[in-house]
Amino acid sequence: MEVVSSNRYARGVDVVAHEPTVRAAIFLAVFGLVAASEAIAPRRARGIGRRIRWPHNLAIPVLSTVLVRALLPTTAIGVALLAEERRWGLLPALGPLPSWLAVAVAVVVLDFAI
């Protein structure tokens, strides 16, 4: 009887490292399926042609992705700095703690949160 290792996927592709590529591939695959189904069996008559609609429809996810990738890190850092300045959160509510204890509590709480 052959024993199969439970770690058989350890040498697989790291999806997180290739997240933009995976996301783009899935988007293009779904877009292709929807475009093909629209061309083969339209559900209603077109009022506006594809050449006008598609660039606008494709610009929406492109613009959204660019804005999220540009603004999300900066807004997250900005909110974190604001929370630290105004002493919002669990650790400031507990009172003054030594740095080593604050780090330990933060690690344990985040570990339970995930």
Biopython code that builds the backbone (N, CA, C, O; Angstrom):
import numpy as np
from Bio.PDB.StructureBuilder import StructureBuilder

atoms = [
    (1, "MET", "N", (0.841, -1.179, 0.000)),
    (1, "MET", "CA", (0.000, 0.000, 0.000)),
    (1, "MET", "C", (0.886, 1.242, 0.000)),
    (1, "MET", "O", (1.783, 1.371, 0.832)),
    (2, "GLU", "N", (0.633, 2.143, -0.924)),
    (2, "GLU", "CA", (1.449, 3.339, -1.050)),
    (2, "GLU", "C", (0.893, 4.452, -0.166)),
    (2, "GLU", "O", (-0.309, 4.717, -0.154)),
    (3, "VAL", "N", (1.786, 5.092, 0.566)),
    (3, "VAL", "CA", (1.388, 6.190, 1.441)),
    (3, "VAL", "C", (1.558, 7.496, 0.672)),
    (3, "VAL", "O", (2.634, 7.784, 0.147)),
    (4, "VAL", "N", (0.495, 8.271, 0.613)),
    (4, "VAL", "CA", (0.531, 9.547, -0.083)),
    (4, "VAL", "C", (0.761, 10.630, 0.947)),
    (4, "VAL", "O", (0.074, 10.695, 1.967)),
    (5, "SER", "N", (1.725, 11.472, 0.674)),
    (5, "SER", "CA", (2.045, 12.557, 1.600)),
    (5, "SER", "C", (0.907, 13.564, 1.635)),
    (5, "SER", "O", (0.300, 13.863, 0.607)),
    (6, "SER", "N", (0.619, 14.087, 2.827)),
    (6, "SER", "CA", (-0.427, 15.097, 2.955)),
    (6, "SER", "C", (0.051, 16.445, 2.418)),
    (6, "SER", "O", (-0.733, 17.385, 2.281)),
    (7, "ASN", "N", (1.341, 16.524, 2.120)),
    (7, "ASN", "CA", (1.923, 17.768, 1.643)),
    (7, "ASN", "C", (2.197, 17.699, 0.142)),
    (7, "ASN", "O", (3.218, 18.200, -0.329)),
    (8, "ARG", "N", (1.299, 17.087, -0.598)),
    (8, "ARG", "CA", (1.544, 16.875, -2.021)),
    (8, "ARG", "C", (1.430, 18.141, -2.849)),
    (8, "ARG", "O", (1.904, 18.173, -3.985)),
    (9, "TYR", "N", (0.811, 19.192, -2.308)),
    (9, "TYR", "CA", (0.672, 20.439, -3.032)),
    (9, "TYR", "C", (1.750, 21.451, -2.651)),
    (9, "TYR", "O", (1.684, 22.604, -3.077)),
    (10, "ALA", "N", (2.719, 21.053, -1.874)),
    (10, "ALA", "CA", (3.735, 21.982, -1.390)),
    (10, "ALA", "C", (4.552, 22.570, -2.535)),
    (10, "ALA", "O", (5.029, 23.701, -2.429)),
    (11, "ARG", "N", (4.720, 21.841, -3.606)),
    (11, "ARG", "CA", (5.518, 22.336, -4.727)),
    (11, "ARG", "C", (4.657, 22.974, -5.816)),
    (11, "ARG", "O", (5.139, 23.209, -6.923)),
    (12, "GLY", "N", (3.416, 23.249, -5.520)),
    (12, "GLY", "CA", (2.514, 23.851, -6.499)),
    (12, "GLY", "C", (2.812, 25.319, -6.718)),
    (12, "GLY", "O", (3.778, 25.856, -6.176)),
    (13, "VAL", "N", (1.999, 25.947, -7.493)),
    (13, "VAL", "CA", (2.161, 27.365, -7.811)),
    (13, "VAL", "C", (1.651, 28.199, -6.641)),
    (13, "VAL", "O", (0.585, 27.930, -6.087)),
    (14, "ASP", "N", (2.420, 29.203, -6.279)),
    (14, "ASP", "CA", (2.015, 30.114, -5.216)),
    (14, "ASP", "C", (1.039, 31.127, -5.804)),
    (14, "ASP", "O", (1.446, 32.085, -6.460)),
    (15, "VAL", "N", (-0.250, 30.906, -5.563)),
    (15, "VAL", "CA", (-1.290, 31.727, -6.174)),
    (15, "VAL", "C", (-1.223, 33.165, -5.665)),
    (15, "VAL", "O", (-1.490, 34.100, -6.421)),
    (16, "VAL", "N", (-0.875, 33.349, -4.409)),
    (16, "VAL", "CA", (-0.821, 34.696, -3.846)),
    (16, "VAL", "C", (0.254, 35.526, -4.544)),
    (16, "VAL", "O", (0.054, 36.716, -4.788)),
    (17, "ALA", "N", (1.374, 34.918, -4.863)),
    (17, "ALA", "CA", (2.445, 35.650, -5.538)),
    (17, "ALA", "C", (2.038, 36.050, -6.960)),
    (17, "ALA", "O", (2.523, 37.050, -7.489)),
    (18, "HIS", "N", (1.155, 35.274, -7.568)),
    (18, "HIS", "CA", (0.724, 35.535, -8.940)),
    (18, "HIS", "C", (-0.721, 36.042, -8.975)),
    (18, "HIS", "O", (-1.418, 35.856, -9.973)),
    (19, "GLU", "N", (-1.166, 36.668, -7.912)),
    (19, "GLU", "CA", (-2.567, 37.096, -7.793)),
    (19, "GLU", "C", (-3.033, 37.995, -8.926)),
    (19, "GLU", "O", (-4.124, 37.763, -9.446)),
    (20, "PRO", "N", (-2.275, 39.010, -9.344)),
    (20, "PRO", "CA", (-2.764, 39.839, -10.452)),
    (20, "PRO", "C", (-2.949, 39.053, -11.754)),
    (20, "PRO", "O", (-3.903, 39.286, -12.497)),
    (21, "THR", "N", (-2.040, 38.132, -12.019)),
    (21, "THR", "CA", (-2.144, 37.325, -13.229)),
    (21, "THR", "C", (-3.348, 36.397, -13.161)),
    (21, "THR", "O", (-4.089, 36.263, -14.135)),
    (22, "VAL", "N", (-3.544, 35.756, -12.014)),
    (22, "VAL", "CA", (-4.691, 34.858, -11.836)),
    (22, "VAL", "C", (-5.989, 35.649, -11.950)),
    (22, "VAL", "O", (-6.928, 35.212, -12.615)),
    (23, "ARG", "N", (-6.043, 36.804, -11.309)),
    (23, "ARG", "CA", (-7.248, 37.640, -11.360)),
    (23, "ARG", "C", (-7.552, 38.065, -12.801)),
    (23, "ARG", "O", (-8.704, 38.005, -13.232)),
    (24, "ALA", "N", (-6.534, 38.493, -13.543)),
    (24, "ALA", "CA", (-6.732, 38.918, -14.926)),
    (24, "ALA", "C", (-7.170, 37.743, -15.799)),
    (24, "ALA", "O", (-8.032, 37.905, -16.663)),
    (25, "ALA", "N", (-6.589, 36.571, -15.584)),
    (25, "ALA", "CA", (-6.958, 35.398, -16.378)),
    (25, "ALA", "C", (-8.413, 35.000, -16.128)),
    (25, "ALA", "O", (-9.144, 34.678, -17.065)),
    (26, "ILE", "N", (-8.824, 35.023, -14.873)),
    (26, "ILE", "CA", (-10.216, 34.680, -14.555)),
    (26, "ILE", "C", (-11.156, 35.727, -15.152)),
    (26, "ILE", "O", (-12.190, 35.374, -15.720)),
    (27, "PHE", "N", (-10.811, 36.996, -15.031)),
    (27, "PHE", "CA", (-11.645, 38.052, -15.604)),
    (27, "PHE", "C", (-11.791, 37.871, -17.107)),
    (27, "PHE", "O", (-12.899, 37.941, -17.638)),
    (28, "LEU", "N", (-10.671, 37.638, -17.797)),
    (28, "LEU", "CA", (-10.725, 37.483, -19.248)),
    (28, "LEU", "C", (-11.510, 36.244, -19.654)),
    (28, "LEU", "O", (-12.218, 36.267, -20.661)),
    (29, "ALA", "N", (-11.397, 35.162, -18.886)),
    (29, "ALA", "CA", (-12.157, 33.950, -19.193)),
    (29, "ALA", "C", (-13.656, 34.195, -19.035)),
    (29, "ALA", "O", (-14.444, 33.813, -19.900)),
    (30, "VAL", "N", (-14.047, 34.826, -17.939)),
    (30, "VAL", "CA", (-15.470, 35.112, -17.720)),
    (30, "VAL", "C", (-15.968, 36.104, -18.763)),
    (30, "VAL", "O", (-17.066, 35.940, -19.295)),
    (31, "PHE", "N", (-15.177, 37.127, -19.060)),
    (31, "PHE", "CA", (-15.566, 38.103, -20.073)),
    (31, "PHE", "C", (-15.739, 37.425, -21.428)),
    (31, "PHE", "O", (-16.690, 37.717, -22.152)),
    (32, "GLY", "N", (-14.826, 36.525, -21.772)),
    (32, "GLY", "CA", (-14.940, 35.796, -23.038)),
    (32, "GLY", "C", (-16.193, 34.947, -23.106)),
    (32, "GLY", "O", (-16.858, 34.897, -24.141)),
    (33, "LEU", "N", (-16.521, 34.275, -22.004)),
    (33, "LEU", "CA", (-17.744, 33.467, -21.978)),
    (33, "LEU", "C", (-18.990, 34.324, -22.130)),
    (33, "LEU", "O", (-19.903, 33.974, -22.878)),
    (34, "VAL", "N", (-19.029, 35.449, -21.420)),
    (34, "VAL", "CA", (-20.186, 36.342, -21.508)),
    (34, "VAL", "C", (-20.276, 36.949, -22.912)),
    (34, "VAL", "O", (-21.368, 37.040, -23.474)),
    (35, "ALA", "N", (-19.153, 37.359, -23.478)),
    (35, "ALA", "CA", (-19.153, 37.940, -24.827)),
    (35, "ALA", "C", (-19.611, 36.911, -25.853)),
    (35, "ALA", "O", (-20.382, 37.237, -26.755)),
    (36, "ALA", "N", (-19.144, 35.679, -25.724)),
    (36, "ALA", "CA", (-19.553, 34.629, -26.652)),
    (36, "ALA", "C", (-21.041, 34.332, -26.518)),
    (36, "ALA", "O", (-21.734, 34.166, -27.522)),
    (37, "SER", "N", (-21.533, 34.266, -25.288)),
    (37, "SER", "CA", (-22.960, 33.989, -25.106)),
    (37, "SER", "C", (-23.812, 35.143, -25.631)),
    (37, "SER", "O", (-24.904, 34.918, -26.153)),
    (38, "GLU", "N", (-23.325, 36.366, -25.499)),
    (38, "GLU", "CA", (-24.053, 37.523, -26.024)),
    (38, "GLU", "C", (-24.082, 37.490, -27.547)),
    (38, "GLU", "O", (-25.089, 37.847, -28.158)),
    (39, "ALA", "N", (-22.988, 37.066, -28.156)),
    (39, "ALA", "CA", (-22.931, 37.015, -29.615)),
    (39, "ALA", "C", (-23.774, 35.860, -30.162)),
    (39, "ALA", "O", (-24.411, 35.996, -31.206)),
    (40, "ILE", "N", (-23.777, 34.733, -29.462)),
    (40, "ILE", "CA", (-24.491, 33.550, -29.946)),
    (40, "ILE", "C", (-25.995, 33.667, -29.711)),
    (40, "ILE", "O", (-26.792, 33.398, -30.609)),
    (41, "ALA", "N", (-26.377, 34.067, -28.500)),
    (41, "ALA", "CA", (-27.798, 34.113, -28.144)),
    (41, "ALA", "C", (-28.105, 35.388, -27.366)),
    (41, "ALA", "O", (-28.219, 35.354, -26.141)),
    (42, "PRO", "N", (-28.239, 36.514, -28.067)),
    (42, "PRO", "CA", (-28.553, 37.757, -27.355)),
    (42, "PRO", "C", (-29.946, 37.684, -26.727)),
    (42, "PRO", "O", (-30.871, 37.118, -27.310)),
    (43, "ARG", "N", (-30.080, 38.260, -25.542)),
    (43, "ARG", "CA", (-31.363, 38.219, -24.826)),
    (43, "ARG", "C", (-32.301, 39.325, -25.274)),
    (43, "ARG", "O", (-33.508, 39.249, -25.047)),
    (44, "ARG", "N", (-31.746, 40.368, -25.918)),
    (44, "ARG", "CA", (-32.582, 41.450, -26.454)),
    (44, "ARG", "C", (-31.831, 42.139, -27.589)),
    (44, "ARG", "O", (-30.633, 41.928, -27.780)),
    (45, "ALA", "N", (-32.545, 42.949, -28.323)),
    (45, "ALA", "CA", (-31.937, 43.674, -29.438)),
    (45, "ALA", "C", (-30.988, 44.738, -28.903)),
    (45, "ALA", "O", (-31.267, 45.383, -27.892)),
    (46, "ARG", "N", (-29.855, 44.916, -29.596)),
    (46, "ARG", "CA", (-28.867, 45.893, -29.173)),
    (46, "ARG", "C", (-29.275, 47.295, -29.591)),
    (46, "ARG", "O", (-29.603, 47.533, -30.754)),
    (47, "GLY", "N", (-29.255, 48.220, -28.643)),
    (47, "GLY", "CA", (-29.504, 49.619, -28.965)),
    (47, "GLY", "C", (-28.204, 50.325, -29.315)),
    (47, "GLY", "O", (-28.181, 51.244, -30.134)),
    (48, "ILE", "N", (-27.131, 49.886, -28.689)),
    (48, "ILE", "CA", (-25.802, 50.464, -28.906)),
    (48, "ILE", "C", (-24.868, 49.310, -29.275)),
    (48, "ILE", "O", (-24.917, 48.244, -28.661)),
    (49, "GLY", "N", (-24.043, 49.524, -30.253)),
    (49, "GLY", "CA", (-23.152, 48.466, -30.721)),
    (49, "GLY", "C", (-22.041, 48.129, -29.730)),
    (49, "GLY", "O", (-21.732, 48.896, -28.818)),
    (50, "ARG", "N", (-21.464, 46.970, -29.941)),
    (50, "ARG", "CA", (-20.379, 46.500, -29.053)),
    (50, "ARG", "C", (-19.167, 47.419, -29.080)),
    (50, "ARG", "O", (-18.525, 47.622, -28.049)),
    (51, "ARG", "N", (-18.849, 47.968, -30.221)),
    (51, "ARG", "CA", (-17.657, 48.825, -30.337)),
    (51, "ARG", "C", (-17.755, 50.064, -29.457)),
    (51, "ARG", "O", (-16.735, 50.640, -29.079)),
    (52, "ILE", "N", (-18.951, 50.466, -29.138)),
    (52, "ILE", "CA", (-19.138, 51.618, -28.247)),
    (52, "ILE", "C", (-19.238, 51.162, -26.796)),
    (52, "ILE", "O", (-18.660, 51.793, -25.911)),
    (53, "ARG", "N", (-19.961, 50.078, -26.542)),
    (53, "ARG", "CA", (-20.180, 49.617, -25.169)),
    (53, "ARG", "C", (-18.945, 48.996, -24.525)),
    (53, "ARG", "O", (-18.626, 49.307, -23.377)),
    (54, "TRP", "N", (-18.258, 48.135, -25.237)),
    (54, "TRP", "CA", (-17.188, 47.358, -24.626)),
    (54, "TRP", "C", (-16.029, 48.190, -24.095)),
    (54, "TRP", "O", (-15.556, 47.899, -22.997)),
    (55, "PRO", "N", (-15.543, 49.202, -24.800)),
    (55, "PRO", "CA", (-14.455, 49.992, -24.206)),
    (55, "PRO", "C", (-14.861, 50.638, -22.881)),
    (55, "PRO", "O", (-14.069, 50.707, -21.941)),
    (56, "HIS", "N", (-16.104, 51.107, -22.824)),
    (56, "HIS", "CA", (-16.569, 51.703, -21.575)),
    (56, "HIS", "C", (-16.726, 50.637, -20.485)),
    (56, "HIS", "O", (-16.346, 50.853, -19.334)),
    (57, "ASN", "N", (-17.279, 49.508, -20.854)),
    (57, "ASN", "CA", (-17.472, 48.439, -19.869)),
    (57, "ASN", "C", (-16.139, 47.861, -19.388)),
    (57, "ASN", "O", (-16.015, 47.468, -18.228)),
    (58, "LEU", "N", (-15.154, 47.810, -20.268)),
    (58, "LEU", "CA", (-13.835, 47.313, -19.867)),
    (58, "LEU", "C", (-13.061, 48.350, -19.062)),
    (58, "LEU", "O", (-12.202, 47.992, -18.256)),
    (59, "ALA", "N", (-13.352, 49.622, -19.270)),
    (59, "ALA", "CA", (-12.656, 50.674, -18.519)),
    (59, "ALA", "C", (-13.045, 50.665, -17.049)),
    (59, "ALA", "O", (-12.248, 51.061, -16.198)),
    (60, "ILE", "N", (-14.245, 50.225, -16.740)),
    (60, "ILE", "CA", (-14.705, 50.233, -15.344)),
    (60, "ILE", "C", (-13.843, 49.331, -14.461)),
    (60, "ILE", "O", (-13.332, 49.822, -13.454)),
    (61, "PRO", "N", (-13.645, 48.038, -14.771)),
    (61, "PRO", "CA", (-12.789, 47.228, -13.895)),
    (61, "PRO", "C", (-11.325, 47.649, -13.921)),
    (61, "PRO", "O", (-10.627, 47.514, -12.916)),
    (62, "VAL", "N", (-10.850, 48.159, -15.061)),
    (62, "VAL", "CA", (-9.456, 48.619, -15.129)),
    (62, "VAL", "C", (-9.260, 49.812, -14.196)),
    (62, "VAL", "O", (-8.318, 49.845, -13.404)),
    (63, "LEU", "N", (-10.157, 50.789, -14.299)),
    (63, "LEU", "CA", (-10.076, 51.962, -13.435)),
    (63, "LEU", "C", (-10.233, 51.589, -11.969)),
    (63, "LEU", "O", (-9.523, 52.111, -11.109)),
    (64, "SER", "N", (-11.155, 50.694, -11.690)),
    (64, "SER", "CA", (-11.368, 50.239, -10.316)),
    (64, "SER", "C", (-10.115, 49.574, -9.753)),
    (64, "SER", "O", (-9.720, 49.858, -8.622)),
    (65, "THR", "N", (-9.493, 48.701, -10.522)),
    (65, "THR", "CA", (-8.288, 48.009, -10.069)),
    (65, "THR", "C", (-7.155, 48.997, -9.817)),
    (65, "THR", "O", (-6.460, 48.900, -8.806)),
    (66, "VAL", "N", (-6.968, 49.938, -10.724)),
    (66, "VAL", "CA", (-5.897, 50.926, -10.566)),
    (66, "VAL", "C", (-6.139, 51.763, -9.313)),
    (66, "VAL", "O", (-5.215, 51.989, -8.531)),
    (67, "LEU", "N", (-7.373, 52.224, -9.117)),
    (67, "LEU", "CA", (-7.672, 53.055, -7.952)),
    (67, "LEU", "C", (-7.509, 52.278, -6.643)),
    (67, "LEU", "O", (-6.950, 52.799, -5.678)),
    (68, "VAL", "N", (-7.988, 51.051, -6.608)),
    (68, "VAL", "CA", (-7.866, 50.259, -5.381)),
    (68, "VAL", "C", (-6.405, 49.977, -5.071)),
    (68, "VAL", "O", (-5.982, 50.097, -3.922)),
    (69, "ARG", "N", (-5.639, 49.607, -6.070)),
    (69, "ARG", "CA", (-4.217, 49.308, -5.826)),
    (69, "ARG", "C", (-3.430, 50.553, -5.442)),
    (69, "ARG", "O", (-2.427, 50.448, -4.736)),
    (70, "ALA", "N", (-3.858, 51.722, -5.887)),
    (70, "ALA", "CA", (-3.145, 52.956, -5.559)),
    (70, "ALA", "C", (-3.611, 53.550, -4.235)),
    (70, "ALA", "O", (-2.791, 54.021, -3.447)),
    (71, "LEU", "N", (-4.921, 53.532, -3.982)),
    (71, "LEU", "CA", (-5.459, 54.235, -2.822)),
    (71, "LEU", "C", (-5.576, 53.387, -1.566)),
    (71, "LEU", "O", (-5.448, 53.915, -0.461)),
    (72, "LEU", "N", (-5.812, 52.104, -1.701)),
    (72, "LEU", "CA", (-6.037, 51.282, -0.510)),
    (72, "LEU", "C", (-4.853, 51.262, 0.448)),
    (72, "LEU", "O", (-5.058, 51.433, 1.649)),
    (73, "PRO", "N", (-3.618, 51.060, -0.027)),
    (73, "PRO", "CA", (-2.511, 51.076, 0.931)),
    (73, "PRO", "C", (-2.349, 52.421, 1.631)),
    (73, "PRO", "O", (-2.079, 52.468, 2.832)),
    (74, "THR", "N", (-2.511, 53.506, 0.893)),
    (74, "THR", "CA", (-2.324, 54.816, 1.514)),
    (74, "THR", "C", (-3.454, 55.132, 2.485)),
    (74, "THR", "O", (-3.208, 55.727, 3.535)),
    (75, "THR", "N", (-4.670, 54.755, 2.166)),
    (75, "THR", "CA", (-5.770, 55.018, 3.106)),
    (75, "THR", "C", (-5.659, 54.130, 4.332)),
    (75, "THR", "O", (-5.994, 54.570, 5.431)),
    (76, "ALA", "N", (-5.200, 52.896, 4.181)),
    (76, "ALA", "CA", (-5.032, 52.023, 5.341)),
    (76, "ALA", "C", (-3.974, 52.588, 6.292)),
    (76, "ALA", "O", (-4.156, 52.571, 7.509)),
    (77, "ILE", "N", (-2.883, 53.081, 5.739)),
    (77, "ILE", "CA", (-1.841, 53.677, 6.574)),
    (77, "ILE", "C", (-2.350, 54.957, 7.221)),
    (77, "ILE", "O", (-2.075, 55.218, 8.392)),
    (78, "GLY", "N", (-3.090, 55.752, 6.461)),
    (78, "GLY", "CA", (-3.642, 56.993, 7.009)),
    (78, "GLY", "C", (-4.605, 56.738, 8.156)),
    (78, "GLY", "O", (-4.555, 57.435, 9.169)),
    (79, "VAL", "N", (-5.466, 55.765, 8.016)),
    (79, "VAL", "CA", (-6.411, 55.436, 9.092)),
    (79, "VAL", "C", (-5.670, 54.863, 10.295)),
    (79, "VAL", "O", (-6.033, 55.156, 11.434)),
    (80, "ALA", "N", (-4.645, 54.057, 10.065)),
    (80, "ALA", "CA", (-3.862, 53.516, 11.178)),
    (80, "ALA", "C", (-3.158, 54.636, 11.947)),
    (80, "ALA", "O", (-3.133, 54.620, 13.178)),
    (81, "LEU", "N", (-2.592, 55.598, 11.238)),
    (81, "LEU", "CA", (-1.943, 56.725, 11.907)),
    (81, "LEU", "C", (-2.957, 57.581, 12.664)),
    (81, "LEU", "O", (-2.672, 58.046, 13.768)),
    (82, "LEU", "N", (-4.127, 57.791, 12.087)),
    (82, "LEU", "CA", (-5.186, 58.545, 12.757)),
    (82, "LEU", "C", (-5.649, 57.821, 14.023)),
    (82, "LEU", "O", (-5.848, 58.451, 15.062)),
    (83, "ALA", "N", (-5.819, 56.506, 13.936)),
    (83, "ALA", "CA", (-6.240, 55.725, 15.107)),
    (83, "ALA", "C", (-5.182, 55.771, 16.200)),
    (83, "ALA", "O", (-5.518, 55.845, 17.382)),
    (84, "GLU", "N", (-3.915, 55.729, 15.822)),
    (84, "GLU", "CA", (-2.850, 55.814, 16.819)),
    (84, "GLU", "C", (-2.829, 57.201, 17.476)),
    (84, "GLU", "O", (-2.667, 57.321, 18.690)),
    (85, "GLU", "N", (-2.993, 58.236, 16.659)),
    (85, "GLU", "CA", (-2.972, 59.602, 17.182)),
    (85, "GLU", "C", (-4.122, 59.858, 18.147)),
    (85, "GLU", "O", (-3.947, 60.515, 19.173)),
    (86, "ARG", "N", (-5.304, 59.336, 17.810)),
    (86, "ARG", "CA", (-6.486, 59.569, 18.653)),
    (86, "ARG", "C", (-6.706, 58.481, 19.691)),
    (86, "ARG", "O", (-7.684, 58.504, 20.438)),
    (87, "ARG", "N", (-5.770, 57.514, 19.728)),
    (87, "ARG", "CA", (-5.783, 56.431, 20.715)),
    (87, "ARG", "C", (-7.073, 55.621, 20.649)),
    (87, "ARG", "O", (-7.678, 55.305, 21.674)),
    (88, "TRP", "N", (-7.488, 55.286, 19.406)),
    (88, "TRP", "CA", (-8.630, 54.406, 19.201)),
    (88, "TRP", "C", (-8.136, 52.976, 19.264)),
    (88, "TRP", "O", (-6.978, 52.712, 18.941)),
    (89, "GLY", "N", (-8.971, 52.062, 19.664)),
    (89, "GLY", "CA", (-8.633, 50.651, 19.602)),
    (89, "GLY", "C", (-8.614, 49.977, 20.957)),
    (89, "GLY", "O", (-8.839, 50.606, 21.991)),
    (90, "LEU", "N", (-8.343, 48.696, 20.927)),
    (90, "LEU", "CA", (-8.374, 47.873, 22.130)),
    (90, "LEU", "C", (-7.185, 48.138, 23.050)),
    (90, "LEU", "O", (-7.364, 48.285, 24.259)),
    (91, "LEU", "N", (-5.995, 48.199, 22.505)),
    (91, "LEU", "CA", (-4.817, 48.357, 23.356)),
    (91, "LEU", "C", (-4.795, 49.689, 24.109)),
    (91, "LEU", "O", (-4.490, 49.691, 25.301)),
    (92, "PRO", "N", (-5.098, 50.802, 23.480)),
    (92, "PRO", "CA", (-5.157, 52.042, 24.266)),
    (92, "PRO", "C", (-6.270, 52.012, 25.326)),
    (92, "PRO", "O", (-6.143, 52.645, 26.373)),
    (93, "ALA", "N", (-7.341, 51.290, 25.061)),
    (93, "ALA", "CA", (-8.442, 51.201, 26.033)),
    (93, "ALA", "C", (-8.030, 50.404, 27.269)),
    (93, "ALA", "O", (-8.594, 50.595, 28.346)),
    (94, "LEU", "N", (-7.057, 49.518, 27.122)),
    (94, "LEU", "CA", (-6.598, 48.714, 28.264)),
    (94, "LEU", "C", (-5.725, 49.517, 29.216)),
    (94, "LEU", "O", (-5.458, 49.084, 30.337)),
    (95, "GLY", "N", (-5.289, 50.663, 28.780)),
    (95, "GLY", "CA", (-4.421, 51.474, 29.623)),
    (95, "GLY", "C", (-2.983, 51.344, 29.186)),
    (95, "GLY", "O", (-2.680, 50.640, 28.223)),
    (96, "PRO", "N", (-2.091, 52.027, 29.895)),
    (96, "PRO", "CA", (-0.678, 51.956, 29.505)),
    (96, "PRO", "C", (-0.113, 50.558, 29.779)),
    (96, "PRO", "O", (-0.187, 50.045, 30.896)),
    (97, "LEU", "N", (0.443, 49.971, 28.746)),
    (97, "LEU", "CA", (1.062, 48.648, 28.850)),
    (97, "LEU", "C", (2.520, 48.759, 28.432)),
    (97, "LEU", "O", (2.868, 49.594, 27.597)),
    (98, "PRO", "N", (3.370, 47.924, 29.006)),
    (98, "PRO", "CA", (4.754, 47.876, 28.502)),
    (98, "PRO", "C", (4.746, 47.443, 27.031)),
    (98, "PRO", "O", (3.856, 46.709, 26.601)),
    (99, "SER", "N", (5.710, 47.886, 26.290)),
    (99, "SER", "CA", (5.748, 47.590, 24.852)),
    (99, "SER", "C", (5.731, 46.097, 24.577)),
    (99, "SER", "O", (5.020, 45.647, 23.678)),
    (100, "TRP", "N", (6.502, 45.314, 25.335)),
    (100, "TRP", "CA", (6.571, 43.877, 25.099)),
    (100, "TRP", "C", (5.210, 43.235, 25.329)),
    (100, "TRP", "O", (4.838, 42.315, 24.600)),
    (101, "LEU", "N", (4.459, 43.697, 26.323)),
    (101, "LEU", "CA", (3.140, 43.132, 26.605)),
    (101, "LEU", "C", (2.132, 43.564, 25.535)),
    (101, "LEU", "O", (1.278, 42.774, 25.135)),
    (102, "ALA", "N", (2.228, 44.808, 25.075)),
    (102, "ALA", "CA", (1.333, 45.282, 24.025)),
    (102, "ALA", "C", (1.526, 44.479, 22.739)),
    (102, "ALA", "O", (0.551, 44.129, 22.074)),
    (103, "VAL", "N", (2.763, 44.192, 22.391)),
    (103, "VAL", "CA", (3.047, 43.390, 21.200)),
    (103, "VAL", "C", (2.507, 41.979, 21.372)),
    (103, "VAL", "O", (1.895, 41.434, 20.453)),
    (104, "ALA", "N", (2.727, 41.378, 22.547)),
    (104, "ALA", "CA", (2.246, 40.016, 22.797)),
    (104, "ALA", "C", (0.719, 39.951, 22.722)),
    (104, "ALA", "O", (0.170, 39.035, 22.110)),
    (105, "VAL", "N", (0.041, 40.902, 23.330)),
    (105, "VAL", "CA", (-1.425, 40.922, 23.299)),
    (105, "VAL", "C", (-1.920, 41.116, 21.871)),
    (105, "VAL", "O", (-2.867, 40.450, 21.451)),
    (106, "ALA", "N", (-1.297, 42.012, 21.123)),
    (106, "ALA", "CA", (-1.702, 42.262, 19.738)),
    (106, "ALA", "C", (-1.526, 41.010, 18.882)),
    (106, "ALA", "O", (-2.396, 40.696, 18.070)),
    (107, "VAL", "N", (-0.424, 40.295, 19.047)),
    (107, "VAL", "CA", (-0.182, 39.079, 18.277)),
    (107, "VAL", "C", (-1.223, 38.019, 18.613)),
    (107, "VAL", "O", (-1.758, 37.368, 17.715)),
    (108, "VAL", "N", (-1.513, 37.841, 19.898)),
    (108, "VAL", "CA", (-2.490, 36.820, 20.305)),
    (108, "VAL", "C", (-3.879, 37.177, 19.787)),
    (108, "VAL", "O", (-4.578, 36.311, 19.260)),
    (109, "VAL", "N", (-4.290, 38.437, 19.928)),
    (109, "VAL", "CA", (-5.619, 38.839, 19.462)),
    (109, "VAL", "C", (-5.741, 38.691, 17.957)),
    (109, "VAL", "O", (-6.757, 38.197, 17.468)),
    (110, "LEU", "N", (-4.717, 39.112, 17.204)),
    (110, "LEU", "CA", (-4.763, 38.952, 15.746)),
    (110, "LEU", "C", (-4.739, 37.488, 15.348)),
    (110, "LEU", "O", (-5.358, 37.106, 14.355)),
    (111, "ASP", "N", (-4.032, 36.662, 16.113)),
    (111, "ASP", "CA", (-3.995, 35.235, 15.816)),
    (111, "ASP", "C", (-5.374, 34.621, 15.979)),
    (111, "ASP", "O", (-5.773, 33.775, 15.179)),
    (112, "PHE", "N", (-6.112, 35.041, 17.011)),
    (112, "PHE", "CA", (-7.462, 34.522, 17.205)),
    (112, "PHE", "C", (-8.432, 35.096, 16.170)),
    (112, "PHE", "O", (-9.425, 34.450, 15.836)),
    (113, "ALA", "N", (-8.165, 36.274, 15.669)),
    (113, "ALA", "CA", (-9.064, 36.904, 14.704)),
    (113, "ALA", "C", (-9.011, 36.233, 13.331)),
    (113, "ALA", "O", (-9.990, 36.265, 12.584)),
    (114, "ILE", "N", (-7.895, 35.641, 13.006)),
    (114, "ILE", "CA", (-7.732, 35.041, 11.675)),
    (114, "ILE", "C", (-8.238, 33.629, 11.656)),
    (114, "ILE", "O", (-8.182, 32.966, 10.620)),
]
sb = StructureBuilder()
sb.init_structure("model")
sb.init_model(0)
sb.init_chain("A")
sb.init_seg("    ")
for serial, (resi, resn, name, xyz) in enumerate(atoms, 1):
    if name == "N":
        sb.init_residue(resn, " ", resi, " ")
    sb.init_atom(name, np.array(xyz, "f"), 0.0, 1.0, " ", f" {name:<3s}", serial, name[0])
structure = sb.get_structure()
